[in-house]
Amino acid sequence: MVQHGLGKLKNFEGTAAKMMNFMGIGQTASATLVVFAEFFCAILIIVGLLTRLASIPLIVTMAVALFVAHKGDFFGDGQTAALFLVSYIVLLLVGPGRISADSLISK
């Protein structure tokens, strides 16, 4: 996911121009939220810092990608978004695990 976000961050103007206007907030704001989720929240999950909180923007992003952009096509173009969506929901419910920054901080 970090790779997707990094590509969008490097070409932000092009990303914002192609981004859909989600809920009327504008293309630039939508692109900013997607880059934040796909790049920064994904890094937080890799490190294991604020894992449950960081998974929420990724769940929203993948739900929009699956149900709006790919029109709910679970077994076609939306397959990757569906897999990521399920993974992030599991992370939200289960949490980061023993070897994570969250676990080290809580000790």
TITOR-597455 format. One line per 4 residues: their letters; for each residue x, y, z of N, C-alpha, C. Coordinates in pm, whole numbers. Example, Ala and Ser with C-alpha at 12.3 -4.5 7.8 and 13.67 -1.06 7.14 Angstrom:
as> 1319:-569:780:1230:-450:780:1320:-330:780  1285:-225:708:1367:-106:714:1290:3:787
END
This chain:
mvqh> 82:-119:0:0:0:0:87:125:0  201:118:67:291:234:71:335:271:-71  357:170:-153:401:194:-291:292:268:-370  166:233:-351:56:303:-418:51:448:-372
glgk> 64:469:-242:59:604:-187:176:688:-229  295:627:-236:414:701:-277:403:746:-422  351:661:-508:330:700:-648:233:816:-660  127:812:-579:30:922:-580:88:1048:-519
lknf> 175:1034:-419:238:1150:-356:336:1216:-451  415:1137:-523:512:1193:-618:444:1268:-732  331:1218:-777:258:1282:-887:125:1334:-834  133:1420:-733:11:1463:-664:-82:1542:-755
egta> -28:1628:-838:-113:1709:-926:-190:1621:-1023  -123:1522:-1080:-190:1429:-1169:-292:1343:-1097  -258:1305:-975:-350:1225:-893:-475:1306:-861  -456:1431:-820:-570:1516:-785:-659:1542:-906
akmm> -599:1554:-1023:-678:1579:-1143:-765:1459:-1181  -717:1338:-1152:-793:1217:-1185:-882:1168:-1071  -867:1225:-954:-941:1177:-836:-1088:1217:-846  -1174:1126:-799:-1316:1159:-795:-1345:1256:-681
nfmg> -1449:1333:-696:-1489:1430:-594:-1577:1358:-493  -1514:1295:-395:-1587:1214:-298:-1665:1301:-201  -1793:1282:-195:-1885:1352:-105:-1878:1504:-117  -1837:1553:-233:-1837:1696:-259:-1727:1774:-189
igqt> -1621:1709:-142:-1515:1781:-72:-1407:1834:-167  -1415:1797:-292:-1319:1844:-391:-1216:1737:-425  -1162:1748:-544:-1065:1649:-591:-934:1657:-513  -888:1777:-483:-761:1792:-411:-772:1739:-269
asat> -881:1769:-202:-901:1718:-65:-914:1566:-66  -984:1512:-163:-997:1366:-174:-862:1301:-198  -782:1360:-287:-648:1307:-315:-560:1316:-191  -571:1424:-116:-492:1439:6:-526:1330:107
lvvf> -654:1302:124:-696:1198:218:-651:1059:173  -656:1033:42:-612:904:-10:-462:886:9  -385:991:-20:-239:983:-1:-206:966:146  -275:1038:234:-253:1022:377:-279:879:421
aeff> -389:822:374:-422:685:414:-323:585:355  -301:592:223:-221:490:157:-72:498:190  -23:615:220:120:628:248:149:635:397  96:735:463:131:758:603:68:655:698
cail> -59:623:678:-123:523:765:-66:384:741  -29:354:617:32:225:588:168:213:657  244:321:662:372:319:733:350:297:882  250:361:938:218:339:1079:184:193:1107
iivg> 112:131:1017:77:-10:1035:201:-98:1024  290:-68:931:413:-146:918:494:-141:1046  504:-23:1104:580:-4:1228:506:-64:1347  374:-66:1337:294:-117:1448:259:-8:1547
lltr> 256:115:1501:227:229:1586:87:281:1553  3:291:1654:-137:335:1637:-208:252:1530  -190:122:1535:-235:32:1430:-386:37:1409  -461:27:1515:-607:29:1500:-656:162:1447
lasi> -600:269:1496:-640:402:1450:-599:424:1304  -481:377:1267:-432:394:1129:-508:307:1030  -570:200:1078:-644:114:985:-777:175:942  -831:267:1018:-962:325:986:-959:404:855
pliv> -864:497:831:-862:564:701:-839:468:584  -763:362:608:-739:265:503:-865:184:473  -944:155:574:-1071:85:553:-1164:171:469  -1173:300:502:-1259:391:426:-1210:402:282
tmav> -1079:417:263:-1024:429:129:-1050:305:46  -1029:188:103:-1051:64:28:-1199:38:4  -1286:78:97:-1430:64:75:-1476:152:-41  -1427:274:-46:-1462:364:-156:-1405:309:-288
alfv> -1281:260:-284:-1222:204:-405:-1302:84:-455  -1344:-1:-363:-1416:-122:-402:-1559:-92:-448  -1633:-19:-367:-1776:-3:-393:-1810:113:-487  -1724:215:-494:-1753:328:-582:-1673:318:-711
ahkg> -1541:305:-699:-1457:304:-819:-1472:174:-899  -1478:62:-829:-1488:-68:-898:-1630:-124:-898  -1725:-48:-846:-1867:-84:-845:-1896:-221:-783  -1822:-255:-677:-1847:-378:-603:-1806:-505:-674
dffg> -1716:-494:-770:-1670:-610:-847:-1563:-684:-766  -1608:-772:-675:-1518:-843:-584:-1421:-936:-656  -1465:-996:-765:-1385:-1098:-830:-1322:-1051:-960  -1331:-923:-989:-1272:-867:-1111:-1171:-760:-1076
dgqt> -1196:-639:-1123:-1104:-528:-1101:-1092:-488:-954  -1194:-513:-875:-1193:-473:-734:-1136:-577:-640  -1078:-683:-695:-1029:-792:-610:-921:-746:-513  -825:-667:-560:-718:-619:-473:-772:-529:-363
aalf> -864:-439:-399:-925:-352:-298:-1002:-434:-195  -1070:-539:-239:-1145:-624:-146:-1051:-696:-50  -940:-747:-100:-844:-816:-14:-783:-721:89  -746:-601:45:-693:-501:139:-799:-462:241
lvsy> -923:-445:196:-1031:-406:287:-1050:-511:397  -1053:-636:360:-1069:-743:460:-949:-745:554  -829:-727:501:-708:-727:585:-710:-614:687  -751:-496:644:-754:-382:736:-864:-396:840
ivll> -976:-457:803:-1081:-482:901:-1032:-581:1007  -959:-683:964:-901:-779:1059:-803:-708:1152  -718:-621:1097:-624:-545:1182:-697:-458:1282  -808:-398:1241:-885:-315:1332:-941:-399:1447
lvgp> -989:-518:1416:-1050:-602:1518:-949:-673:1606  -839:-721:1547:-742:-802:1620:-636:-717:1689  -592:-612:1623:-487:-527:1679:-350:-561:1626  -248:-497:1677:-114:-505:1618:-35:-632:1649
gris> -51:-692:1762:28:-811:1795:137:-780:1896  213:-884:1932:314:-870:2038:436:-793:1994  476:-810:1868:599:-744:1820:558:-620:1742  523:-514:1812:483:-389:1749:521:-274:1842
adsl> 523:-157:1788:554:-40:1870:445:-17:1975  321:-44:1939:211:-30:2036:233:-122:2156  275:-243:2130:297:-340:2238:415:-298:2326  521:-250:2264:639:-206:2340:608:-83:2425
isk> 527:7:2373:491:128:2447:402:94:2566  309:-1:2546:215:-32:2653:280:-107:2769  399:-164:2747:468:-235:2855:533:-134:2941
END
